[in-house]
């Protein structure tokens, strides 16, 4: 007799990222061990153009339904589940009426996960400052402001990290240059999705010696001073058009030369992909990478010591009926997990 209660397809089971095991990581299952936590950050109240990314986490999970952590990612010859215990912890509770409180909630949730011991240990010395092995986080956003909360937690465990930042925009604008001014005297300038890296730089969360890189930049700037400020924040830039001249191999080489052997955090804004392939985002720009180019670049990062990653700015309300943006984001997350699976965090 068929056990109909245990019969699941990709379309009728509980929706988790790539069918990862659901876990109440911040609640009843707090003592369970795992290697990677998928966390959602339903937050979009620090956007500067169009909102909607608060629905991104579930949209990305929806886009990852056909995938599976137990399936082989052929280009990297990797089955994630053979190397990592990946769990989906659901979304972090974040209030929608106070950005400061919401981002503190996210920071505390990230800290809670990162400070635990991971299920697996490895031969060799851990990259963590305390010498232990800790879980990694794949964060599903949410607008890009959430990266600052995650970097605070990651730096607490590993120290300053190198950033590989896929985006149309540099996101290092000095706060005094935010639109909407002039600000009232004495008024605090808020953290938003276009200045969080400046704050990360000021807080000492980023690796020194210009070991951080923006990849795929093709948005407008207000003045050339923006690029000087960006350099001051510790970044080098790879413009999207470089792929026409040096190919994906040249971009991969530039990334690897920039970050060296440092611990790496990958932050992936979906708007780095061409608008025709990923329309559902808050600050769209034309002329981005194709999904095939993105896959080749990411695959070229095999061997980097990725301590954490996020995928942000997916706003499902602007997607096509075919869910092309959400499917692209889901696949990118799967590749990021495969990269994590291939390289343990040992010195």
C-alpha positions as CSV (number, residue, x, y, z in Angstrom):
1,X,0.0,0.0,0.0
2,X,1.4,3.5,-0.9
3,X,2.2,5.7,2.0
4,X,0.5,8.8,0.7
5,X,1.3,10.8,3.8
6,X,5.1,10.4,3.1
7,X,4.9,11.0,-0.7
8,X,6.4,14.4,-1.6
9,X,7.2,16.2,-4.8
10,X,9.0,19.5,-5.2
11,X,5.6,21.3,-5.5
12,X,3.7,19.8,-2.6
13,X,6.1,19.8,0.4
14,X,6.9,22.4,3.0
15,X,8.7,25.2,1.1
16,X,12.2,25.6,2.4
17,X,15.3,26.7,0.6
18,X,16.3,23.9,-1.8
19,X,14.3,21.5,0.4
20,X,16.7,22.0,3.4
21,X,15.4,20.6,6.7
22,X,13.3,23.1,8.5
23,X,14.5,24.0,12.0
24,X,13.4,26.4,14.7
25,X,17.0,27.6,15.2
26,X,16.0,30.5,17.3
27,X,13.4,28.6,19.4
28,X,12.6,25.0,20.4
29,X,15.5,23.5,18.3
30,X,18.2,25.9,19.6
31,X,20.4,23.0,20.8
32,X,20.5,21.2,17.5
33,X,23.8,21.3,15.5
34,X,24.2,22.1,11.8
35,X,26.7,23.6,9.5
36,X,24.8,26.2,7.5
37,X,21.7,28.1,8.5
38,X,19.5,29.7,5.8
39,X,17.8,32.7,7.4
40,X,15.3,35.1,5.9
41,X,15.4,38.8,6.6
42,X,11.9,40.3,5.6
43,X,13.0,43.9,5.6
44,X,12.7,46.7,3.0
45,X,12.1,49.9,4.9
46,X,15.5,51.3,4.2
47,X,15.1,51.3,0.4
48,X,15.6,54.5,-1.7
49,X,13.4,53.6,-4.7
50,X,10.8,50.9,-4.8
51,X,10.0,48.6,-1.8
52,X,8.9,45.0,-1.8
53,X,12.0,43.0,-0.8
54,X,10.4,42.1,2.5
55,X,8.7,39.3,0.5
56,X,12.1,38.3,-1.0
57,X,12.9,35.4,1.4
58,X,9.8,33.5,0.6
59,X,10.2,34.4,-3.1
60,X,13.7,33.0,-3.2
61,X,12.6,29.8,-1.4
62,X,9.8,29.5,-4.0
63,X,12.4,29.9,-6.7
64,X,14.6,27.2,-5.2
65,X,11.9,24.5,-5.0
66,X,13.2,22.5,-7.9
67,X,16.6,22.4,-6.4
68,X,17.9,20.3,-3.6
69,X,20.8,20.3,-1.3
70,X,20.9,16.5,-1.9
71,X,21.3,16.9,-5.6
72,X,24.7,17.2,-7.5
73,X,25.7,20.6,-8.7
74,X,27.5,19.4,-11.8
75,X,29.9,22.2,-12.6
76,X,31.5,22.0,-9.2
77,X,31.0,18.2,-8.9
78,X,29.4,18.7,-5.5
79,X,26.5,17.4,-3.5
80,X,26.0,19.9,-0.7
81,X,24.5,17.4,1.7
82,X,27.6,15.2,1.6
83,X,29.6,18.0,3.1
84,X,27.3,20.3,5.1
85,X,24.2,19.9,7.2
86,X,22.1,22.8,5.8
87,X,18.9,23.8,7.7
88,X,16.3,26.5,6.9
89,X,15.6,28.5,10.0
90,X,12.8,30.5,8.5
91,X,12.6,34.2,8.8
92,X,14.0,36.4,11.6
93,X,11.2,38.3,13.3
94,X,11.8,42.0,12.4
95,X,9.5,44.8,13.2
96,X,8.3,47.0,10.4
97,X,7.9,50.3,12.2
98,X,11.4,51.0,13.5
99,X,14.5,50.2,11.3
100,X,16.9,50.4,14.2
101,X,15.0,47.8,16.2
102,X,14.5,45.6,13.2
103,X,18.2,45.6,12.3
104,X,19.2,44.9,15.9
105,X,16.8,41.9,15.9
106,X,18.6,40.6,12.8
107,X,22.0,41.2,14.3
108,X,21.1,39.4,17.5
109,X,19.6,36.4,15.5
110,X,22.8,36.2,13.4
111,X,25.0,36.3,16.5
112,X,22.9,33.6,18.1
113,X,23.5,31.3,15.1
114,X,27.2,32.2,14.5
115,X,28.3,31.7,18.1
116,X,27.2,28.1,18.2
117,X,29.3,25.1,17.3
118,X,28.9,23.6,13.9
119,X,28.0,19.9,13.4
120,X,31.2,19.2,11.6
121,X,34.8,19.8,12.5
122,X,37.8,19.6,10.2
123,X,41.5,18.8,10.4
124,X,43.5,22.0,10.7
125,X,43.1,25.3,12.5
126,X,39.8,27.0,12.3
127,X,39.7,30.5,10.9
128,X,37.5,31.6,13.8
129,X,39.2,33.7,16.5
130,X,38.3,31.3,19.2
131,X,39.6,28.3,17.3
132,X,36.3,26.5,17.1
133,X,34.2,25.7,14.0
134,X,30.9,27.7,13.7
135,X,27.9,27.5,11.5
136,X,27.8,29.7,8.4
137,X,24.7,31.7,7.3
138,X,23.1,32.1,3.9
139,X,20.9,35.1,4.4
140,X,17.9,35.7,2.1
141,X,16.9,39.4,1.9
142,X,15.4,41.8,2.3
143,X,17.0,45.0,1.1
144,X,20.7,45.4,1.1
145,X,20.8,47.2,4.5
146,X,20.7,43.7,6.2
147,X,24.3,43.1,5.1
148,X,25.6,45.4,7.9
149,X,23.9,43.4,10.6
150,X,25.4,40.2,9.2
151,X,28.9,41.7,8.9
152,X,28.8,42.7,12.6
153,X,28.2,39.1,13.5
154,X,30.7,37.6,11.1
155,X,33.5,40.0,12.1
156,X,32.8,39.1,15.8
157,X,33.7,35.5,14.9
158,X,36.4,35.9,12.3
159,X,37.6,39.5,12.5
160,X,37.5,41.8,9.5
161,X,36.6,40.0,6.2
162,X,37.0,40.6,2.5
163,X,33.8,41.5,0.7
164,X,32.9,40.2,-2.8
165,X,30.0,42.4,-3.6
166,X,27.9,41.7,-6.7
167,X,25.8,44.8,-7.5
168,X,24.9,47.5,-9.9
169,X,25.8,50.1,-7.3
170,X,28.7,50.7,-5.0
171,X,26.7,51.2,-1.8
172,X,29.4,53.2,-0.1
173,X,27.9,56.6,-0.3
174,X,28.8,58.8,2.6
175,X,25.8,59.4,4.8
176,X,25.8,63.2,4.4
177,X,25.2,62.6,0.7
178,X,22.0,60.7,1.1
179,X,19.1,62.0,-1.0
180,X,16.3,63.9,0.8
181,X,18.4,66.4,2.6
182,X,19.2,68.8,4.0
183,X,18.9,67.0,7.3
184,X,17.9,68.8,10.4
185,X,20.8,70.0,12.6
186,X,21.7,67.2,15.0
187,X,19.5,64.7,13.3
188,X,21.1,61.2,13.0
189,X,21.6,60.1,9.4
190,X,20.0,56.6,8.9
191,X,21.7,53.5,7.7
192,X,20.1,52.6,4.3
193,X,20.6,50.1,1.5
194,X,23.1,52.4,-0.3
195,X,25.5,53.4,2.6
196,X,25.8,50.3,4.8
197,X,29.3,49.5,3.4
198,X,30.5,53.0,4.5
199,X,29.3,52.2,8.0
200,X,30.9,48.7,7.8
201,X,34.2,50.5,6.9
202,X,33.9,52.9,9.7
203,X,33.2,50.1,12.2
204,X,36.3,48.2,11.1
205,X,34.4,45.2,9.7
206,X,36.1,45.1,6.3
207,X,39.6,43.7,5.5
208,X,42.4,46.2,5.1
209,X,44.6,47.0,2.1
210,X,41.8,47.3,-0.4
211,X,41.0,43.6,-0.2
212,X,37.3,44.2,-1.0
213,X,35.7,44.3,-4.5
214,X,32.5,45.4,-6.2
215,X,31.7,43.2,-9.2
216,X,29.3,44.2,-12.0
217,X,29.0,48.0,-11.2
218,X,27.0,49.8,-13.8
219,X,24.8,52.4,-12.0
220,X,25.1,56.2,-12.1
221,X,27.1,58.2,-9.6
222,X,26.6,61.8,-8.4
223,X,30.2,62.8,-8.9
224,X,33.7,61.3,-9.3
225,X,34.1,61.9,-5.6
226,X,31.8,58.9,-5.0
227,X,34.5,56.7,-6.4
228,X,37.2,58.4,-4.3
229,X,35.0,57.8,-1.2
230,X,34.5,54.2,-2.3
231,X,38.3,53.7,-2.5
232,X,38.6,55.3,0.9
233,X,36.2,52.6,2.2
234,X,38.6,49.9,1.0
235,X,37.1,48.7,-2.3
236,X,38.3,48.2,-5.8
237,X,35.8,48.1,-8.6
238,X,35.1,45.7,-11.5
239,X,32.7,47.4,-13.9
240,X,30.2,45.1,-15.7
241,X,31.5,46.1,-19.1
242,X,34.9,44.5,-18.3
243,X,33.4,41.2,-19.2
244,X,33.4,42.3,-22.8
245,X,37.1,42.8,-22.7
246,X,38.6,40.2,-20.3
247,X,35.8,37.6,-20.2
248,X,34.6,36.0,-17.0
249,X,38.1,34.6,-16.4
250,X,39.5,38.1,-16.1
251,X,36.8,39.1,-13.6
252,X,37.5,35.9,-11.6
253,X,41.2,36.7,-11.6
254,X,40.6,40.2,-10.4
255,X,38.4,39.0,-7.6
256,X,40.9,36.4,-6.4
257,X,43.8,38.8,-6.6
258,X,41.9,41.3,-4.5
259,X,40.7,39.0,-1.7
260,X,43.7,36.8,-1.6
261,X,43.5,34.2,1.2
262,X,41.3,36.2,3.5
263,X,38.0,35.0,4.9
264,X,35.4,36.1,2.4
265,X,31.8,37.3,2.7
266,X,29.8,37.3,-0.5
267,X,26.9,39.8,-0.8
268,X,24.8,39.4,-4.0
269,X,22.4,42.0,-5.1
270,X,20.1,40.5,-7.7
271,X,20.2,43.8,-9.7
272,X,23.6,42.9,-10.9
273,X,21.9,40.6,-13.3
274,X,20.4,42.2,-16.5
275,X,17.0,43.5,-16.0
276,X,15.7,41.2,-18.8
277,X,16.6,38.2,-16.7
278,X,15.9,39.6,-13.2
279,X,13.3,42.4,-13.3
280,X,12.1,42.0,-9.7
281,X,14.3,44.3,-7.8
282,X,14.1,47.7,-6.1
283,X,16.7,49.7,-8.0
284,X,16.8,48.3,-11.6
285,X,19.5,49.0,-14.1
286,X,19.9,47.9,-17.6
287,X,23.0,46.1,-19.0
288,X,23.8,43.7,-16.2
289,X,25.4,40.3,-16.3
290,X,23.5,37.3,-17.8
291,X,22.7,34.4,-15.5
292,X,25.2,32.3,-17.5
293,X,27.9,34.8,-16.9
294,X,27.1,34.9,-13.2
295,X,27.3,31.2,-12.9
296,X,30.7,31.1,-14.6
297,X,32.1,33.9,-12.3
298,X,30.7,32.2,-9.2
299,X,32.1,28.8,-10.2
300,X,35.5,30.5,-10.6
301,X,35.5,31.4,-6.9
302,X,35.9,27.7,-6.0
303,X,38.4,27.5,-3.1
304,X,37.6,30.9,-1.5
305,X,37.0,30.6,2.3
306,X,33.4,31.8,2.4
307,X,32.3,32.6,6.0
308,X,28.8,33.8,5.0
309,X,26.7,35.1,2.1
310,X,23.5,36.9,1.3
311,X,21.2,37.3,-1.6
312,X,19.2,40.6,-1.5
313,X,16.9,43.0,-3.2
314,X,14.5,40.4,-4.7
315,X,11.1,42.0,-4.8
316,X,8.7,39.3,-6.0
317,X,5.8,41.7,-6.8
318,X,7.8,43.0,-9.8
319,X,8.6,39.5,-11.2
320,X,7.2,37.9,-14.3
321,X,4.5,35.2,-14.1
322,X,7.3,32.7,-14.7
323,X,9.1,33.8,-11.5
324,X,12.4,34.3,-13.4
325,X,14.0,36.6,-10.8
326,X,13.1,34.3,-7.9
327,X,14.4,31.2,-9.8
328,X,17.7,33.0,-10.6
329,X,18.1,34.0,-6.9
330,X,17.4,30.4,-5.8
331,X,20.0,29.0,-8.1
332,X,22.6,31.6,-7.0
333,X,22.0,30.5,-3.4
334,X,22.5,26.9,-4.4
335,X,25.8,27.7,-6.0
336,X,26.9,29.6,-2.9
337,X,26.1,26.6,-0.8
338,X,28.2,24.4,-3.2
339,X,31.1,26.8,-2.8
340,X,30.8,26.6,1.0
341,X,30.6,22.8,0.8
342,X,33.9,22.5,-1.2
343,X,36.0,24.6,1.1
344,X,36.1,24.2,4.9
345,X,37.1,27.2,7.0
346,X,40.6,26.2,8.0
347,X,43.7,28.3,8.0
